[in-house]
Amino acid sequence: MSSSSSEEDGDAEWKAAIDSVTSQVTNGFGVTPPSTGETSQAAKDEGDLEKKPQSRPLKLYQVKAQKLLDDILEKNLVIVRDSTISSDRSPRESDDDTGVRLFRNAPPGIIFEPIDEFTHPRKRLKILPGEDIDEKSKKFKRQIRSAAVEGDHVMAAARHACQTSLDRFQAKAMAAKAKSEKEEKRIEELKRVRGEKWLPSIARKKNIEQHLSRRGKIVGVVL
């Protein structure tokens, strides 16, 4: 009996909770007034607000930490208004009154020094090195003409160089031919005056031939 009565009590509680939720839903959204433009716009706005994620409220320890940090920064943070360095004073002189300091006794922060801007030359640069030369003078025109290259001049110089090398080769060939003829004449004169035995190369050749002929005769006799 006790178990059945407890189950009935639980069912009654569940039914009461469900009835309360349904009554709230029907009271809030079930009965709607006749739709107009303003009411529909308000309903849309409420729906958009419900869809947007709402930020969670800060906890107690977070609020205390935020307040403590604000107090520390308010007491110890010193901000200097004049953060630029004047051109008359050096960075060392202006270190005491420039920059942002986190604490009162802390060194100054980053100091931006002025940057020298690049200035373009206002005068025309002299490209020609060395002494000053008048571009309209004859000397300058002669130098330009000597340095200039033209196709006709190149071909003429090539022909001249080719002819010079050919003449040099022919002269060397004629000199070698004359030298060989002179040597032949000298050998003929030696043969006529001193005989063949005075010529080392010819004498050596003759001796080898005589030696081979004698050896052949000896081999023939032995056989």
The 8 nearest C-alpha neighbors of each residue, nearest first, counted from 0:
[[1, 3, 2, 4, 5, 6, 7, 8],
 [0, 2, 4, 3, 5, 6, 7, 8],
 [3, 1, 5, 4, 0, 6, 7, 8],
 [2, 4, 6, 0, 5, 1, 7, 8],
 [3, 5, 7, 1, 6, 2, 0, 8],
 [6, 4, 8, 2, 7, 3, 1, 9],
 [7, 5, 9, 3, 8, 4, 10, 2],
 [6, 8, 4, 10, 5, 9, 11, 3],
 [7, 9, 5, 11, 6, 10, 4, 12],
 [10, 8, 6, 12, 11, 7, 5, 13],
 [9, 11, 7, 13, 12, 8, 14, 6],
 [10, 12, 8, 14, 9, 13, 7, 15],
 [11, 13, 15, 9, 14, 10, 16, 8],
 [14, 12, 10, 16, 15, 11, 17, 9],
 [13, 15, 11, 17, 12, 16, 18, 10],
 [14, 16, 12, 18, 13, 17, 11, 19],
 [17, 15, 13, 19, 18, 14, 12, 20],
 [18, 16, 14, 20, 19, 15, 21, 13],
 [17, 19, 15, 21, 16, 20, 22, 14],
 [18, 20, 22, 16, 17, 21, 15, 23],
 [21, 19, 23, 17, 22, 18, 24, 16],
 [22, 20, 24, 18, 23, 19, 25, 17],
 [21, 23, 19, 25, 20, 24, 26, 18],
 [24, 22, 26, 20, 21, 25, 27, 19],
 [25, 23, 21, 27, 22, 26, 28, 20],
 [24, 26, 29, 22, 28, 23, 27, 21],
 [25, 27, 23, 24, 29, 28, 22, 30],
 [28, 26, 24, 25, 23, 29, 30, 31],
 [27, 29, 25, 30, 24, 26, 31, 23],
 [30, 28, 25, 26, 27, 31, 24, 23],
 [29, 31, 28, 26, 25, 32, 27, 24],
 [32, 30, 29, 28, 33, 34, 27, 26],
 [31, 33, 34, 30, 38, 35, 29, 28],
 [32, 34, 35, 31, 38, 30, 39, 36],
 [35, 33, 32, 38, 39, 36, 31, 37],
 [34, 36, 38, 37, 39, 33, 40, 32],
 [37, 35, 39, 38, 40, 34, 41, 42],
 [36, 38, 40, 39, 35, 41, 34, 42],
 [37, 39, 41, 35, 40, 36, 42, 34],
 [38, 40, 42, 36, 41, 37, 35, 43],
 [41, 39, 43, 37, 42, 38, 36, 44],
 [42, 40, 38, 44, 43, 39, 37, 45],
 [41, 43, 39, 45, 40, 44, 38, 46],
 [44, 42, 46, 40, 41, 45, 47, 39],
 [45, 43, 47, 41, 46, 42, 48, 40],
 [46, 44, 48, 42, 43, 47, 41, 49],
 [45, 47, 43, 49, 44, 48, 42, 50],
 [48, 46, 44, 50, 49, 45, 43, 51],
 [49, 47, 45, 51, 50, 46, 44, 52],
 [48, 50, 46, 47, 51, 45, 52, 53],
 [49, 51, 47, 48, 46, 52, 45, 53],
 [52, 50, 48, 49, 53, 47, 46, 54],
 [53, 51, 50, 54, 49, 48, 55, 47],
 [52, 54, 51, 55, 49, 48, 50, 56],
 [55, 53, 56, 52, 57, 51, 58, 48],
 [54, 56, 53, 57, 58, 52, 61, 51],
 [55, 57, 54, 58, 53, 59, 62, 61],
 [58, 56, 61, 62, 55, 59, 60, 54],
 [57, 59, 61, 60, 62, 56, 63, 55],
 [58, 60, 62, 61, 63, 57, 64, 56],
 [59, 61, 63, 62, 58, 64, 57, 65],
 [62, 60, 64, 58, 59, 63, 65, 57],
 [61, 63, 65, 59, 60, 64, 66, 58],
 [62, 64, 60, 66, 61, 65, 67, 59],
 [65, 63, 67, 61, 66, 62, 60, 68],
 [66, 64, 62, 68, 67, 63, 61, 69],
 [65, 67, 69, 63, 64, 68, 62, 70],
 [66, 68, 64, 70, 65, 69, 63, 71],
 [69, 67, 71, 65, 70, 66, 64, 72],
 [68, 70, 66, 72, 67, 71, 73, 65],
 [69, 71, 73, 67, 68, 72, 74, 66],
 [72, 70, 68, 74, 73, 69, 75, 67],
 [73, 71, 76, 69, 75, 74, 70, 68],
 [72, 74, 70, 71, 75, 76, 69, 77],
 [73, 75, 71, 72, 76, 70, 77, 69],
 [76, 74, 102, 72, 73, 71, 103, 77],
 [77, 75, 101, 72, 102, 73, 74, 100],
 [76, 78, 100, 75, 101, 79, 103, 99],
 [79, 77, 99, 80, 76, 100, 98, 101],
 [80, 78, 81, 97, 99, 98, 82, 77],
 [79, 81, 82, 78, 97, 98, 96, 83],
 [82, 80, 83, 79, 97, 96, 84, 98],
 [83, 81, 97, 98, 80, 79, 84, 96],
 [84, 82, 81, 85, 97, 111, 110, 98],
 [85, 83, 86, 93, 82, 90, 112, 88],
 [84, 86, 87, 88, 83, 89, 93, 90],
 [85, 87, 88, 84, 89, 113, 90, 83],
 [88, 86, 85, 89, 84, 90, 92, 93],
 [89, 87, 86, 85, 92, 90, 93, 84],
 [88, 90, 91, 92, 93, 87, 86, 84],
 [91, 89, 93, 92, 94, 88, 84, 112],
 [92, 90, 94, 89, 93, 95, 88, 84],
 [93, 91, 89, 90, 94, 88, 95, 96],
 [92, 94, 90, 95, 91, 96, 97, 89],
 [95, 93, 91, 96, 97, 92, 90, 107],
 [96, 94, 93, 97, 92, 107, 91, 98],
 [95, 97, 94, 93, 79, 98, 81, 82],
 [98, 96, 82, 94, 95, 79, 93, 81],
 [97, 99, 108, 82, 107, 110, 79, 109],
 [98, 100, 78, 108, 107, 79, 101, 77],
 [101, 99, 102, 107, 77, 105, 108, 76],
 [100, 102, 76, 77, 75, 99, 105, 103],
 [103, 101, 75, 105, 100, 76, 104, 77],
 [102, 104, 105, 75, 100, 77, 101, 76],
 [103, 105, 102, 106, 100, 101, 107, 75],
 [104, 106, 102, 103, 100, 107, 101, 108],
 [107, 105, 108, 104, 100, 102, 103, 101],
 [108, 106, 98, 100, 99, 105, 94, 109],
 [107, 109, 98, 99, 100, 110, 106, 97],
 [108, 110, 98, 111, 107, 99, 97, 112],
 [111, 109, 112, 98, 108, 97, 107, 82],
 [110, 112, 109, 113, 83, 84, 114, 82],
 [111, 113, 110, 114, 84, 90, 83, 85],
 [114, 112, 111, 115, 84, 86, 85, 83],
 [115, 113, 116, 112, 111, 117, 86, 84],
 [116, 114, 117, 113, 118, 112, 86, 111],
 [115, 117, 114, 118, 113, 119, 112, 120],
 [118, 116, 115, 119, 114, 120, 121, 113],
 [119, 117, 116, 120, 121, 115, 122, 114],
 [118, 120, 121, 117, 122, 116, 123, 124],
 [121, 119, 122, 118, 123, 124, 117, 125],
 [120, 122, 119, 123, 118, 124, 117, 125],
 [123, 121, 120, 124, 119, 125, 118, 126],
 [122, 124, 125, 121, 120, 126, 119, 127],
 [125, 123, 126, 122, 120, 121, 127, 128],
 [126, 124, 127, 123, 128, 131, 122, 129],
 [125, 127, 124, 128, 123, 129, 131, 132],
 [126, 128, 125, 129, 131, 132, 130, 124],
 [129, 127, 126, 130, 125, 131, 132, 124],
 [130, 128, 131, 127, 132, 126, 125, 133],
 [129, 131, 132, 128, 127, 133, 125, 126],
 [130, 132, 129, 133, 127, 128, 125, 134],
 [133, 131, 134, 130, 139, 136, 127, 138],
 [132, 134, 136, 135, 131, 139, 138, 137],
 [133, 135, 136, 139, 132, 140, 137, 138],
 [134, 136, 133, 137, 139, 140, 138, 132],
 [135, 137, 133, 138, 139, 134, 140, 132],
 [138, 136, 140, 139, 141, 135, 134, 142],
 [139, 137, 141, 140, 136, 142, 133, 132],
 [138, 140, 142, 141, 137, 136, 134, 143],
 [139, 141, 137, 143, 142, 138, 144, 136],
 [142, 140, 144, 138, 139, 143, 137, 145],
 [143, 141, 139, 145, 140, 144, 146, 138],
 [142, 144, 140, 146, 141, 145, 147, 139],
 [143, 145, 141, 147, 142, 146, 140, 148],
 [146, 144, 142, 143, 147, 141, 148, 140],
 [145, 147, 143, 144, 142, 148, 141, 140],
 [146, 148, 144, 145, 143, 149, 142, 141],
 [149, 147, 146, 150, 152, 153, 145, 144],
 [150, 148, 152, 151, 153, 147, 154, 144],
 [149, 151, 153, 152, 154, 148, 155, 156],
 [152, 150, 154, 153, 149, 155, 156, 148],
 [151, 153, 155, 149, 150, 154, 156, 148],
 [152, 154, 150, 156, 151, 155, 157, 149],
 [155, 153, 157, 151, 156, 152, 158, 150],
 [156, 154, 152, 158, 157, 153, 151, 159],
 [155, 157, 159, 153, 154, 158, 152, 160],
 [158, 156, 154, 160, 155, 159, 161, 153],
 [159, 157, 161, 155, 160, 156, 162, 154],
 [158, 160, 156, 162, 157, 161, 163, 155],
 [159, 161, 163, 157, 158, 162, 156, 164],
 [162, 160, 158, 164, 163, 159, 157, 165],
 [161, 163, 165, 159, 164, 160, 158, 166],
 [162, 164, 160, 166, 165, 161, 159, 167],
 [163, 165, 167, 161, 166, 162, 168, 160],
 [166, 164, 162, 168, 167, 163, 161, 169],
 [167, 165, 169, 163, 168, 164, 170, 162],
 [166, 168, 164, 170, 165, 169, 163, 171],
 [169, 167, 165, 171, 170, 166, 164, 172],
 [170, 168, 172, 166, 171, 167, 173, 165],
 [169, 171, 167, 173, 168, 172, 166, 174],
 [172, 170, 174, 168, 169, 173, 175, 167],
 [173, 171, 169, 175, 174, 170, 176, 168],
 [172, 174, 176, 170, 175, 171, 177, 169],
 [173, 175, 171, 177, 172, 176, 178, 170],
 [176, 174, 178, 172, 173, 177, 171, 179],
 [177, 175, 173, 179, 178, 174, 172, 180],
 [176, 178, 174, 180, 175, 179, 173, 181],
 [177, 179, 175, 181, 176, 180, 174, 182],
 [178, 180, 182, 176, 181, 177, 183, 175],
 [181, 179, 183, 177, 182, 178, 184, 176],
 [180, 182, 178, 184, 179, 183, 177, 185],
 [183, 181, 185, 179, 184, 180, 178, 186],
 [184, 182, 180, 186, 185, 181, 179, 187],
 [185, 183, 181, 187, 182, 186, 188, 180],
 [184, 186, 182, 188, 183, 187, 181, 189],
 [187, 185, 189, 183, 188, 184, 190, 182],
 [188, 186, 190, 184, 189, 185, 191, 183],
 [187, 189, 185, 191, 186, 190, 192, 184],
 [190, 188, 186, 192, 191, 187, 193, 185],
 [191, 189, 194, 187, 188, 195, 192, 193],
 [190, 192, 188, 189, 194, 193, 187, 195],
 [191, 193, 189, 190, 194, 188, 187, 195],
 [194, 192, 189, 190, 191, 197, 195, 196],
 [193, 195, 190, 196, 191, 192, 197, 189],
 [194, 196, 197, 190, 198, 202, 201, 193],
 [197, 195, 202, 198, 194, 199, 201, 193],
 [198, 196, 195, 199, 194, 193, 202, 189],
 [197, 199, 196, 201, 195, 200, 202, 194],
 [200, 198, 202, 201, 203, 197, 196, 195],
 [201, 199, 203, 202, 198, 204, 205, 197],
 [200, 202, 204, 203, 198, 199, 205, 195],
 [201, 203, 199, 205, 196, 204, 200, 198],
 [204, 202, 206, 200, 205, 201, 199, 207],
 [203, 205, 201, 207, 202, 206, 200, 208],
 [204, 206, 202, 208, 203, 207, 209, 201],
 [205, 207, 209, 203, 204, 208, 210, 202],
 [208, 206, 210, 204, 209, 205, 211, 203],
 [207, 209, 205, 211, 210, 206, 212, 204],
 [210, 208, 206, 212, 207, 211, 205, 213],
 [211, 209, 207, 213, 208, 212, 206, 214],
 [210, 212, 214, 208, 209, 213, 207, 215],
 [211, 213, 209, 215, 214, 210, 208, 216],
 [214, 212, 216, 210, 215, 211, 209, 217],
 [215, 213, 217, 211, 216, 212, 210, 218],
 [214, 216, 212, 218, 213, 217, 211, 219],
 [215, 217, 213, 219, 214, 218, 220, 212],
 [216, 218, 214, 220, 219, 215, 213, 221],
 [219, 217, 215, 221, 220, 216, 214, 222],
 [220, 218, 216, 222, 217, 221, 215, 214],
 [219, 221, 217, 218, 222, 216, 215, 214],
 [222, 220, 218, 219, 217, 216, 215, 214],
 [221, 219, 220, 218, 217, 216, 215, 214]]
